[in-house]
Every structure is written in structure tokens, then in C-alpha cells.
Amino acid sequence: MVKLGLQYQTIQALTKPAAVQAARKGLLLVGVLGAKNLASSKGNNATSFVKLKLGKQEGKTPLVYRTRDPRWTYDNKFTFYDVTLADDLVVTVMEPGLINDELGTLTIKLPDVLDSTMVSRWTGQEQAGYLHKTLPLGDGDGGMLEIEVEFLP
């Protein structure tokens, strides 16, 4: 059985900063698609995975073995719940070992996602709150990460 509920608020209540912040809660859908030019500390080709963290919620892709340009094709979609605009999505590309080595990190600010309007690769339509880009990894020696992020209120 599914229960649906509606919440009614006055215009004045929605214009208060706390109410606006509360109204900006939603789901964050993240797809990790691939990386390029990963520099391994253990040689030419890196075995890598991606770790995602948003508040207390975390996700992790499977390992892709021995390549500088990994592509993730399964177990690479993540859903984060009760997301607010104050949250940051931290994405870290890792190389496994006794102590996991960071190959690079990027931080995505959720207001940037909400303000973004791009053509969705799924629908072919322009969509607000959608971001699909290849972004540089901080401390990644030229590494890049292709990621898709969508905010659903």
C-alpha cells in the first residue's frame, strides 16, 4: 500500500530562507561513466574504483583492472536520498591496496547542479538540474572523470 501526502504552504512561508532551503530537498542521481589519464602510483596502468560520499551516504563502483582510462558499465548508478543544497558530493578515484591510494578527487556543489540546464543523454531534451560533464580531478596529475548528476526535488 502506498500513501501519498500533500503539503500546502503559503507564498510568504516559501520566501523565508529556512523554508526555501527545506523546499530544496530531493533525490540526487549519480552515474559514474569513466575516467581518463589516471596516473597510478604502482606503474603505468591503474586498477581503480570510485568512491562517492554525500553527508553520511556513500557509494562505490566495482574495480576496473589495469587501465589508465577505465569505463564503468554496471553498478555505477547511485541514488542519494534527502539531499539538501547545503550538501556537497565528494567523488574520489581510488587505487586498491593495503592502504587505498587516491588518484584524484572532485567536489560537486549541489547548487551548481540545480542551476545547470543541459540536454539529457537519455531523453534528448533540455533538462534543468542535470549535469553531464568530464571534470578534472584535483591532485589527479591530469586525470579526468566523466560523471552524470541529476537533482530531483
N, C-alpha and C positions, 0 to 999 in steps of 0.2 A: 504494500500500500504506500502510495506517495502522497505526502501532504504538501500543499503549496500555500505560501503565505504572502500577503502583500503588505507593504509598509508605506504609509502615507505620511508625508511631511510637507509643511508649508514652505513657500518660497523663502521666507525670512529665515527659517531654520536651516535651509540648504546653503545660504550665503555666509553663515558663520564658519570660520576656519576649521573648527573641530568637526562640524557636520560635513564639510566638503571632503576632509580627509577620510572620514568614515564612509562616505559615499564612493570613495575611490578604492574600495576593496574589491578583490576579484581573484580570478584564476590566472596563473601565468603558465603558458605552454611553451616549452623549450625543446628545440631539436638541435642536436649536435651532429653536424653533417660531415665535417672533415677538417683537416689541418694541413698546412704546407710548411716546408722548410724547418722542420723540428730538428734542433741540434741536440744530439744525445751526448751525455757525459761519458758514455761507455763505448763510444765508437761512432761509425758513420750513420748507421740506421738505428732508429729508436723503436722500442716496443713501448706503446703508450696507451693511456686511458685518460678520460676526462672526468674530473670531479666537479660537481655543481653544489653550491651552498647558497641558500636564501633563508636567513634567520636560522631557525633550528632544523629546517628541512634540508635534506641532502639527496643527491643522486650520483650515480657513477655509471659510465659506459663500460662495455666489455673491452678487453685488451685487443689491440691490433698490433701484430708482430712485425718486427724488422722492416720498417719503412719510415722515411722522413715525411711522407705525405699520406697519412692514414685517412681512410674513409670509414665512417660508421654507418652501417645499413640496418642494424637491428638493435633493439634495446637502447636506442638513442633518443627516445622521446620521453620527456618528463613533465609532470604536472605538479605545480606548487599551489597550495590552497591558502585562502585567507591572506592574500598578498596585499600590502598597502604600498602607497607610493614612497613611503619612507624607507622601504627595504631596498637593498642592493643585491643583485645576483652576482656572485663571485664564481668565476669559471677558471679552473686550474687544469692545465695539461700536465700529466704526471708520467714518470717512468718508474715501473715497479722495481722493487729491490728490497733488501732488508730494511732500508730506510728509503721511502719513495722520494725520488728526485723531482723537483718542479722543473718543467721545461718551459713554462710561461704561464702568466695569469692575466686575466682581464676582468674588469668590473663593469657591469652594465647597470646604469641608473634607470630605475623604472619610469621616472618622468620622461626620459628620452624615448623610451618605447611608446609611451602613451601619446607623445607628441608626433611620433613618426607615422607617416602615411606612405605605404608602398604598394606595389602590385603584388598580390599574393601569388606564390608559385603554384598554389593548389587551385584557386578559383579563377585566376587571370584577371581579377577585378581589383581596383584600388581599395585598400582596406586600412582603416585607422587603427592605431595600437598594434601595428605589425612591423617587424624589423627582420630583414634577411640580409646579412652582410658578412663579408670576410674582414675580420678585425685583427689588428696587430696585437701580439701578446707582449705584455710588459715583461722585461727580463727574459725574453724568449729568443734573443740573438737572431732576430729577423723572422721568427715563426709567426704564422697567421692561423686564425681559427674561423671556420665558416659556421655560423650559428643562425638559428631562426628563433625569434621570440615573439610571442603574441600575448597581449593582455586582454582578458575578457572580464568586464565588470560584472 
